[in-house]
Amino acid sequence: MFYAVGRLDLQIPGSQSLKEKRSVIGALKARLAQRLHCAVAEVDHQDLLQRSALGVAFVVSGPAAGANALEAARREVEQDPRAWVIDFATHVAALGDESSQWSWEDDEENG
């Protein structure tokens, strides 16, 4: 059994209030959970108007499936023009494997 977790750091340039930001984040969380059957939560920047970080988690059959699931999550978020992915970190490992490392990727197009 493998797990795949990712962190998507987001810029929400049109947000003028925390209520607007929560609307965008809530829609993203619901869409990710519904379409990709993953666990998702806002994990950082809750008090900032135009920033957020979403954590996503999958249980998968292998490393390739984990990488594919995380990339699908990134693509799903990138389809919403209200949020820009500015950083994307991923980690895929077998349960109990402590030797694997995080992979960081900057999104130059939107940052």
C-alpha angles and dihedrals in degrees: 000000000000134000129209122198130178140182120212114195109204139198114206102191098177096053112115097169140023087250091059091046092050089052092055094043093045091052092048093048092049093047094048093048094046100043101034101028093229136137111253134180140164102252106176146013093037091151097050121091099216104026134071141157123213124199118207128189134190135180106219142174097241148346095278092051089050094051090048093049092050092048089050089054091051092049091048092054092045090058090069108082091201093070129050121202105228099169133015124191124183138186126185121179145147114261106271095018106127096171099076120100137218118259116217123201127181119213103221095179095067103025 
